[in-house]
Amino acid sequence: MNKVEICGVNTAKLPVLSSAKMRELLQRVRDGDEEAREAMVQGNLRLVLSVIQRFNNRGEYVDDLFQVGCIGLMKAIDNFDLSQNVKFSTYAVPMIIGEIRRYLRDNNPIRVSRSLRDIAYKALQVRDNLANKYSKEPTIGQIAEELQIPREEIVFALDAIQDPISLFEPIYHDGGDPIFVLDQISDDKNVDGNWLEEVSIKEGMSKLSERERSILTMRFFEGRTQMEVAEEIGISQAQVSRLEKAALKHLRRYLATS
């Protein structure tokens, strides 16, 4: 019951370590004890599972995210400073998230150049440093000044590394039907005015003769040239031009009175 396997790991049987046990294991890891390192990894796999849930809507395989998250976990274990008064999970979670985000960026179908990514990562690092120094979020101008890079390049680089979001990503859910990103985007092509205009044009087309209707359909709905229309129906281009102008005149007259 409740058995869920990820990469062959039965998540229902993962151990839970106390803070004291983790500090003991981490100290042994510092001394080069590989068994302690393995025990530390196994004892924190639940932490990896909790982190990868944040990325469930990316369309990535859970097994892949889990493996990448484990790499972040192992880096956290190897680099954790026992002298700092910080919980291991507080240190490990950003490491795991960072590893997963790097994986998602590197495997993003929207390719971003290495130089642009470098600028973005430097800008993020400077932003964090300035925020810690002044206890407030720095402006793009301040980041640009610190890096000696034009402000526009900073903005472009930071935009380039943003993860794309699905139009079907839910942004609100109150227990009923969810509201998706798509629901918040306006579409000028589907406003009532355009819809009514399309209906009027179809009505107007029905009032034309069969030849006029055929010419307008080929010219403006199928994108054909007057020469192509002439060859299709077996008349000269000059005749097509005259018939087209007459048909448009009739259509405008109908739309003006409807």
C-alpha positions as a Markdown table, in Angstrom:
| # | Residue | x | y | z |
|---|---|---|---|---|
| 1 | Met | 0.0 | 0.0 | 0.0 |
| 2 | Asn | 1.1 | 3.6 | -0.8 |
| 3 | Lys | 4.2 | 2.2 | -2.6 |
| 4 | Val | 5.6 | 4.7 | -5.2 |
| 5 | Glu | 8.8 | 3.8 | -7.0 |
| 6 | Ile | 11.0 | 6.4 | -8.5 |
| 7 | Cys | 14.2 | 5.2 | -10.2 |
| 8 | Gly | 13.7 | 1.9 | -8.4 |
| 9 | Val | 13.5 | 3.5 | -5.0 |
| 10 | Asn | 10.5 | 2.6 | -2.8 |
| 11 | Thr | 9.6 | 6.0 | -1.4 |
| 12 | Ala | 7.3 | 4.5 | 1.2 |
| 13 | Lys | 10.3 | 2.9 | 3.0 |
| 14 | Leu | 12.7 | 5.9 | 2.9 |
| 15 | Pro | 14.3 | 6.6 | 6.3 |
| 16 | Val | 13.8 | 9.8 | 8.3 |
| 17 | Leu | 16.9 | 11.1 | 10.1 |
| 18 | Ser | 16.9 | 13.2 | 13.2 |
| 19 | Ser | 19.0 | 16.4 | 13.3 |
| 20 | Ala | 21.4 | 14.8 | 15.7 |
| 21 | Lys | 21.9 | 11.8 | 13.5 |
| 22 | Met | 22.4 | 14.0 | 10.5 |
| 23 | Arg | 25.1 | 16.0 | 12.2 |
| 24 | Glu | 26.8 | 12.8 | 13.2 |
| 25 | Leu | 26.7 | 11.5 | 9.7 |
| 26 | Leu | 27.9 | 14.8 | 8.2 |
| 27 | Gln | 30.9 | 14.7 | 10.6 |
| 28 | Arg | 31.7 | 11.2 | 9.4 |
| 29 | Val | 31.3 | 12.4 | 5.8 |
| 30 | Arg | 34.0 | 15.1 | 6.5 |
| 31 | Asp | 36.3 | 12.3 | 7.7 |
| 32 | Gly | 35.8 | 10.4 | 4.4 |
| 33 | Asp | 33.3 | 7.8 | 5.5 |
| 34 | Glu | 31.5 | 6.7 | 2.3 |
| 35 | Glu | 28.9 | 4.6 | 4.2 |
| 36 | Ala | 27.9 | 7.7 | 6.2 |
| 37 | Arg | 27.6 | 9.7 | 2.9 |
| 38 | Glu | 25.3 | 7.0 | 1.5 |
| 39 | Ala | 23.2 | 7.0 | 4.7 |
| 40 | Met | 23.0 | 10.7 | 4.5 |
| 41 | Val | 21.8 | 10.6 | 0.9 |
| 42 | Gln | 19.2 | 7.9 | 1.7 |
| 43 | Gly | 18.0 | 9.8 | 4.7 |
| 44 | Asn | 17.3 | 12.9 | 2.7 |
| 45 | Leu | 15.7 | 11.5 | -0.4 |
| 46 | Arg | 12.3 | 12.6 | 1.0 |
| 47 | Leu | 13.7 | 16.2 | 0.7 |
| 48 | Val | 14.4 | 15.7 | -3.0 |
| 49 | Leu | 10.8 | 14.3 | -3.5 |
| 50 | Ser | 9.3 | 17.4 | -1.8 |
| 51 | Val | 11.3 | 19.7 | -4.0 |
| 52 | Ile | 10.6 | 18.0 | -7.4 |
| 53 | Gln | 6.8 | 18.4 | -6.7 |
| 54 | Arg | 7.4 | 22.1 | -7.5 |
| 55 | Phe | 8.3 | 21.2 | -11.0 |
| 56 | Asn | 5.5 | 18.7 | -11.8 |
| 57 | Asn | 3.9 | 21.0 | -14.4 |
| 58 | Arg | 7.0 | 21.2 | -16.6 |
| 59 | Gly | 6.2 | 18.0 | -18.6 |
| 60 | Glu | 9.5 | 16.4 | -17.5 |
| 61 | Tyr | 9.9 | 12.8 | -16.4 |
| 62 | Val | 9.7 | 12.5 | -12.6 |
| 63 | Asp | 12.6 | 10.0 | -12.6 |
| 64 | Asp | 14.8 | 12.5 | -14.5 |
| 65 | Leu | 14.0 | 15.3 | -12.0 |
| 66 | Phe | 14.6 | 13.0 | -9.1 |
| 67 | Gln | 18.0 | 12.0 | -10.4 |
| 68 | Val | 19.0 | 15.6 | -11.0 |
| 69 | Gly | 17.7 | 16.5 | -7.5 |
| 70 | Cys | 19.9 | 13.8 | -6.0 |
| 71 | Ile | 22.9 | 15.4 | -7.6 |
| 72 | Gly | 22.0 | 18.6 | -5.9 |
| 73 | Leu | 21.6 | 16.8 | -2.6 |
| 74 | Met | 25.0 | 15.2 | -2.9 |
| 75 | Lys | 26.6 | 18.6 | -3.6 |
| 76 | Ala | 24.8 | 19.9 | -0.5 |
| 77 | Ile | 26.2 | 17.1 | 1.6 |
| 78 | Asp | 29.7 | 17.6 | 0.3 |
| 79 | Asn | 29.7 | 21.3 | 0.8 |
| 80 | Phe | 27.7 | 21.8 | 4.0 |
| 81 | Asp | 29.5 | 23.7 | 6.7 |
| 82 | Leu | 28.9 | 22.2 | 10.1 |
| 83 | Ser | 30.3 | 25.3 | 11.9 |
| 84 | Gln | 27.3 | 27.3 | 10.7 |
| 85 | Asn | 24.2 | 27.3 | 12.8 |
| 86 | Val | 21.9 | 26.3 | 9.9 |
| 87 | Lys | 19.7 | 23.3 | 9.4 |
| 88 | Phe | 20.9 | 21.0 | 6.7 |
| 89 | Ser | 17.5 | 21.2 | 4.8 |
| 90 | Thr | 17.7 | 25.0 | 4.8 |
| 91 | Tyr | 21.0 | 24.7 | 2.9 |
| 92 | Ala | 20.1 | 21.7 | 0.8 |
| 93 | Val | 16.8 | 22.8 | -0.7 |
| 94 | Pro | 18.2 | 25.8 | -2.7 |
| 95 | Met | 21.0 | 23.5 | -3.9 |
| 96 | Ile | 18.5 | 20.9 | -5.1 |
| 97 | Ile | 16.3 | 23.6 | -6.7 |
| 98 | Gly | 19.4 | 25.2 | -8.4 |
| 99 | Glu | 20.5 | 21.9 | -9.9 |
| 100 | Ile | 17.0 | 21.2 | -11.3 |
| 101 | Arg | 16.7 | 24.6 | -12.7 |
| 102 | Arg | 20.1 | 24.3 | -14.5 |
| 103 | Tyr | 18.9 | 21.0 | -15.9 |
| 104 | Leu | 15.7 | 22.5 | -17.2 |
| 105 | Arg | 17.5 | 25.5 | -18.7 |
| 106 | Asp | 20.1 | 23.3 | -20.4 |
| 107 | Asn | 17.4 | 21.1 | -21.8 |
| 108 | Asn | 15.1 | 23.9 | -22.8 |
| 109 | Pro | 14.0 | 23.7 | -26.5 |
| 110 | Ile | 14.4 | 27.5 | -26.6 |
| 111 | Arg | 18.2 | 27.8 | -26.9 |
| 112 | Val | 19.9 | 30.7 | -25.2 |
| 113 | Ser | 23.5 | 31.5 | -26.0 |
| 114 | Arg | 26.2 | 30.8 | -23.5 |
| 115 | Ser | 27.3 | 34.5 | -23.4 |
| 116 | Leu | 23.7 | 35.6 | -22.7 |
| 117 | Arg | 23.4 | 33.0 | -19.9 |
| 118 | Asp | 26.7 | 34.2 | -18.4 |
| 119 | Ile | 25.4 | 37.8 | -18.3 |
| 120 | Ala | 22.2 | 36.6 | -16.7 |
| 121 | Tyr | 23.9 | 34.5 | -14.0 |
| 122 | Lys | 26.3 | 37.4 | -13.2 |
| 123 | Ala | 23.4 | 39.8 | -12.9 |
| 124 | Leu | 21.6 | 37.4 | -10.5 |
| 125 | Gln | 24.7 | 37.1 | -8.4 |
| 126 | Val | 25.2 | 40.8 | -8.3 |
| 127 | Arg | 21.5 | 41.3 | -7.5 |
| 128 | Asp | 21.8 | 38.9 | -4.5 |
| 129 | Asn | 25.0 | 40.6 | -3.3 |
| 130 | Leu | 23.4 | 44.1 | -3.5 |
| 131 | Ala | 20.2 | 42.9 | -1.8 |
| 132 | Asn | 22.2 | 41.5 | 1.1 |
| 133 | Lys | 24.4 | 44.7 | 1.3 |
| 134 | Tyr | 21.5 | 47.2 | 1.2 |
| 135 | Ser | 18.6 | 45.1 | 2.5 |
| 136 | Lys | 16.5 | 45.9 | -0.5 |
| 137 | Glu | 16.0 | 44.8 | -4.1 |
| 138 | Pro | 18.4 | 46.6 | -6.4 |
| 139 | Thr | 17.3 | 48.2 | -9.6 |
| 140 | Ile | 18.4 | 47.1 | -13.1 |
| 141 | Gly | 20.4 | 50.3 | -13.4 |
| 142 | Gln | 22.3 | 49.5 | -10.2 |
| 143 | Ile | 23.1 | 45.9 | -11.4 |
| 144 | Ala | 24.2 | 47.3 | -14.8 |
| 145 | Glu | 26.4 | 49.9 | -13.2 |
| 146 | Glu | 28.0 | 47.2 | -11.0 |
| 147 | Leu | 28.7 | 44.9 | -14.0 |
| 148 | Gln | 29.6 | 47.8 | -16.4 |
| 149 | Ile | 27.2 | 46.4 | -18.9 |
| 150 | Pro | 24.4 | 48.4 | -20.7 |
| 151 | Arg | 21.1 | 48.2 | -18.9 |
| 152 | Glu | 19.3 | 46.8 | -22.0 |
| 153 | Glu | 21.7 | 43.8 | -22.2 |
| 154 | Ile | 20.9 | 43.0 | -18.5 |
| 155 | Val | 17.1 | 43.1 | -19.2 |
| 156 | Phe | 17.4 | 41.0 | -22.3 |
| 157 | Ala | 19.7 | 38.4 | -20.6 |
| 158 | Leu | 17.4 | 38.0 | -17.6 |
| 159 | Asp | 14.3 | 37.7 | -19.9 |
| 160 | Ala | 16.1 | 35.1 | -22.0 |
| 161 | Ile | 16.6 | 32.7 | -19.1 |
| 162 | Gln | 13.1 | 32.8 | -17.8 |
| 163 | Asp | 11.3 | 29.5 | -18.0 |
| 164 | Pro | 8.4 | 29.5 | -20.5 |
| 165 | Ile | 5.0 | 28.9 | -18.9 |
| 166 | Ser | 2.3 | 26.8 | -20.3 |
| 167 | Leu | -1.0 | 28.5 | -21.4 |
| 168 | Phe | -2.7 | 25.7 | -19.5 |
| 169 | Glu | -0.9 | 26.3 | -16.2 |
| 170 | Pro | -3.6 | 26.9 | -13.5 |
| 171 | Ile | -3.2 | 30.2 | -11.7 |
| 172 | Tyr | -6.2 | 30.0 | -9.4 |
| 173 | His | -8.4 | 27.2 | -8.1 |
| 174 | Asp | -11.2 | 27.6 | -5.6 |
| 175 | Gly | -12.4 | 24.0 | -5.6 |
| 176 | Gly | -14.4 | 24.5 | -8.9 |
| 177 | Asp | -13.1 | 24.8 | -12.4 |
| 178 | Pro | -9.5 | 26.2 | -12.4 |
| 179 | Ile | -8.5 | 29.4 | -14.1 |
| 180 | Phe | -5.6 | 29.0 | -16.6 |
| 181 | Val | -3.1 | 31.5 | -18.0 |
| 182 | Leu | -5.0 | 31.2 | -21.3 |
| 183 | Asp | -8.1 | 32.6 | -19.6 |
| 184 | Gln | -6.3 | 35.8 | -18.7 |
| 185 | Ile | -5.0 | 36.6 | -22.2 |
| 186 | Ser | -7.1 | 38.7 | -24.5 |
| 187 | Asp | -7.5 | 37.7 | -28.2 |
| 188 | Asp | -8.2 | 40.6 | -30.6 |
| 189 | Lys | -9.1 | 38.1 | -33.3 |
| 190 | Asn | -12.1 | 36.7 | -31.4 |
| 191 | Val | -13.8 | 39.9 | -30.1 |
| 192 | Asp | -17.5 | 40.2 | -30.7 |
| 193 | Gly | -17.0 | 43.0 | -33.3 |
| 194 | Asn | -14.8 | 40.8 | -35.5 |
| 195 | Trp | -17.2 | 37.8 | -35.2 |
| 196 | Leu | -20.2 | 39.9 | -36.3 |
| 197 | Glu | -18.2 | 41.4 | -39.2 |
| 198 | Glu | -17.3 | 37.8 | -40.3 |
| 199 | Val | -21.0 | 36.9 | -40.2 |
| 200 | Ser | -21.9 | 40.0 | -42.2 |
| 201 | Ile | -19.3 | 39.2 | -44.9 |
| 202 | Lys | -20.6 | 35.6 | -45.2 |
| 203 | Glu | -24.1 | 37.0 | -45.5 |
| 204 | Gly | -23.0 | 39.5 | -48.1 |
| 205 | Met | -21.1 | 36.8 | -50.1 |
| 206 | Ser | -24.3 | 34.8 | -50.3 |
| 207 | Lys | -25.9 | 37.7 | -52.2 |
| 208 | Leu | -23.3 | 37.6 | -55.0 |
| 209 | Ser | -23.5 | 35.6 | -58.2 |
| 210 | Glu | -21.8 | 32.3 | -58.2 |
| 211 | Arg | -18.9 | 33.7 | -60.4 |
| 212 | Glu | -18.4 | 36.7 | -58.2 |
| 213 | Arg | -18.4 | 34.6 | -55.1 |
| 214 | Ser | -15.9 | 32.2 | -56.6 |
| 215 | Ile | -13.6 | 35.0 | -57.6 |
| 216 | Leu | -13.6 | 36.6 | -54.2 |
| 217 | Thr | -13.1 | 33.3 | -52.5 |
| 218 | Met | -10.1 | 32.4 | -54.6 |
| 219 | Arg | -8.6 | 35.9 | -54.4 |
| 220 | Phe | -9.1 | 36.8 | -50.7 |
| 221 | Phe | -9.7 | 33.5 | -48.8 |
| 222 | Glu | -7.3 | 31.2 | -50.8 |
| 223 | Gly | -4.7 | 34.0 | -51.6 |
| 224 | Arg | -4.6 | 33.4 | -55.4 |
| 225 | Thr | -3.4 | 36.0 | -57.9 |
| 226 | Gln | -5.7 | 37.4 | -60.6 |
| 227 | Met | -3.7 | 35.4 | -63.2 |
| 228 | Glu | -4.2 | 32.2 | -61.3 |
| 229 | Val | -8.0 | 32.9 | -61.0 |
| 230 | Ala | -8.2 | 33.6 | -64.7 |
| 231 | Glu | -6.6 | 30.3 | -65.6 |
| 232 | Glu | -8.8 | 28.5 | -63.1 |
| 233 | Ile | -12.1 | 29.7 | -64.6 |
| 234 | Gly | -11.0 | 30.2 | -68.2 |
| 235 | Ile | -11.3 | 34.0 | -68.7 |
| 236 | Ser | -8.8 | 36.8 | -69.1 |
| 237 | Gln | -7.1 | 38.6 | -66.2 |
| 238 | Ala | -8.8 | 41.8 | -67.3 |
| 239 | Gln | -12.2 | 40.2 | -67.0 |
| 240 | Val | -11.2 | 38.8 | -63.5 |
| 241 | Ser | -10.2 | 42.4 | -62.5 |
| 242 | Arg | -13.5 | 43.8 | -63.6 |
| 243 | Leu | -15.6 | 41.1 | -62.0 |
| 244 | Glu | -13.6 | 41.4 | -58.8 |
| 245 | Lys | -14.2 | 45.2 | -58.6 |
| 246 | Ala | -17.9 | 44.7 | -59.3 |
| 247 | Ala | -18.2 | 42.0 | -56.6 |
| 248 | Leu | -16.4 | 44.1 | -54.0 |
| 249 | Lys | -18.7 | 47.0 | -54.9 |
| 250 | His | -21.8 | 44.8 | -54.4 |
| 251 | Leu | -20.4 | 43.5 | -51.1 |
| 252 | Arg | -19.6 | 46.9 | -49.7 |
| 253 | Arg | -23.1 | 48.1 | -50.6 |
| 254 | Tyr | -24.7 | 45.2 | -48.8 |
| 255 | Leu | -22.5 | 45.7 | -45.7 |
| 256 | Ala | -23.3 | 49.4 | -45.6 |
| 257 | Thr | -27.0 | 48.7 | -45.5 |
| 258 | Ser | -27.0 | 45.7 | -43.2 |
